[in-house]
Amino acid sequence: MKAIKKFFRFDNIGYIFVLPAFLYMMFFVGYPIFSNLMLSLRDVNMRNIKTGIQPFVGFENYVVLFTRDSVLTDALINTLIFTVASIVFQFIIGFGLALILNKTFTLAKPIRGILMVPWMIPITVTALMFKFIFGTDVGILNYILNALGLISENIDWLTNPFTAKIALIITNIWIGIPFNMILIATGLTTIPKEMYESAAIDGANKLQTFKNITLPLLKPTIESVLILGFIYTFKVYDLVWVMTSGGPVNSTHMLSTYSYKLSFEMFKYSEGASVANVLFVILLFVSLIYLKVVYKEERT
Amino acid sequence: MNNDNILSGRKNLFYNLIAILLLIALLFPIYWMFATSLKAEQEIFRIPPTFWPQKLNFASYAAQLESGDFNMFRSFSNSLIIAFSSMAISVVLAIPASYGIARYQFKGKSMIVLGFLITQMLPVSVLLTPLFIMFRNMNLYNSLFSAILADSTIGIPFSVLILKNYFASIPKELEEAAYIDGCNRFTAFGKVLIPIAKPGVVVCAVFSFLYAWGDLAYGMTFITDQVKRPITAGIYNFMGQYGTRWSYLTAYAVVTIIPVLLIFIFMQKYIISGMTSGAVKG
């Protein structure tokens, strides 16, 4: 018995197991985060990246980025609008689908499974697919809208700043529906059937049941879905880069794509790092809120 | 939800119909890509569009198998190498780490768990520029290793957090029994615990593979030679060069999703369990 106790003794053997993964993450994530911060306080560009003579400039990169032009503030606003609009629709559609697919009809389970596919497809492929659908002359969307008599002239979806944003949001909603649906559907299955049965005995109608039983009991799930959705949508990169690359004329830049453009197309590494840090700080803040919410619920 | 009380006849039919219609609407873009890849270029631009290729045309697939800048077969195997290697790294490092976190108490444990949680929510943008500079200095720039190493930073935290719960749910008695049978804690871990946690390991392997397979940012930034690039970056390049060759582009895209569809067909239950375990796609 003593030996068994010794086996599970609270000691530092845990370190041995955790160490390899920990070191890996310190080297390829921890250090780069720190290094990105330092990078943003220097002026590193194409010319001096090889020489290593990179002057310290303090917060100048941030000041320049916010004052030189409006691209960064626009990107910030775009990212926010993109995120909120995507989440609202993903959530509503996902919730609706979850409610339908939680009924016990023959095909409910297989269909719920197949609906995962849009989420699994590489985003590059999704972006290509929708770029084709939103095409001005070749796109099926314009054809359908025309056939229905809703438009008389083809819309330049991806080359007009306003419609390009709409197109990006629609595509992202499509990607996010499965995630919302599956999490809400799982949440729904945890609500005890008896609650609905007793509500029915009490004479509650469907709307009352939904408002007074489904929504309150689903609150933890809803919170997770919305905050996680915010985090995953806010850092969008591939989708926008493949569909519009931030264009036309910087109008659809997100923080991530603008950072990428600065670093890898204009070779202003420090400015790219600074934009990435703005994104990082916002996400870190939201992540901590998320962890706090989850932690609070785990305790209660 | 129980399967034993399926809805009665008419209601059942009604819901089945609704669900099928919704499914068709939602999956239409995938169908459309597939149909387009089998059309000849002139047919793609025809108005009204043809719903199904009038003449099946496999030329778009064949053309890309031949040599040339955009050898689809090569980018496909690059992606396979990257995704499988990244999967191996993630699983091999995550198994012991998650076990250590689930079973032992040690100083700083909660900070480490917090660290894994936060890296999962990290945007790639933060790592791109510093990793780019780091890989240049390490002479890993423009090699498959750079993408493999970077992609694993997504797979590891996900896998640790998922597996931690699997290991925590295994009763300690099993380990004690192994110990009485003469195992030490390392052999008990290898012979008893890992086999029990196998479903969790499969979830981690599948997700690590999918993350790496779907990555564009790392593969495109750290690898500059088209011949070494993964298939996602291949498509991106191809779009830049032949923006309107939709027959070729959609064929390329269809090939890219083949492994995803195979995973979906054979490992569907692992996908759903991975998505709902709280820690989700990054």
Interface residues (C-beta under 8 A of the other chain):
Chain A: A3 I4 F7 F8 F10 D11 N12 I13 G14 Y15 I16 F17 V18 P20 A21 F22 Y24 M25 F28 V29 G30 Y31 P32 I33 S35 N36 L39 V44 I49 L97 I100 L101 N102 K103 T104 F105 T106 L107 A108 K109 I111 G113 I114 L115 M116 V117 P118 W119 M120 I121 P122 I123 T124 V125 T126 L128 M129 F130 K131 F132 I133 D137 V138 I140 Y143 A147 W174 I177 F179 I182 L183 T186 T189 S224 L228 I231 Y232 F234 K235 Y237 D238 W241 V242 L255 S256 S259 Y260 S263 F264 Y269 G272 A273 V275 A276 N277 L279 F280 L283 L284 V286 S287 Y290 L291 V294
Chain B: M1 N2 N3 N5 I6 L7 K11 N12 Y15 N16 I18 A19 I20 L22 L23 L26 L27 P29 I30 W32 M33 T36 I44 F45 I47 P48 P49 I89 L93 A94 P96 A97 Y99 G100 I101 R103 Y104 Q105 F106 K107 K109 I112 L114 G115 F116 L117 I118 T119 M121 L122 P123 V124 S125 V126 L127 L128 T129 P130 L131 F132 I133 M134 R136 L149 A150 S152 T153 I156 P157 V160 K172 E175 E176 Y179 I180 R185 F189 L210 W213 G214 D215 L216 A217 T221 T232 I235 Y236 M239 T244 W246 L249 T250 A253 T256 I257 V260 L261 I263 F264 Q268 I271 I272 M275 T276 G278 V280 K281 G282
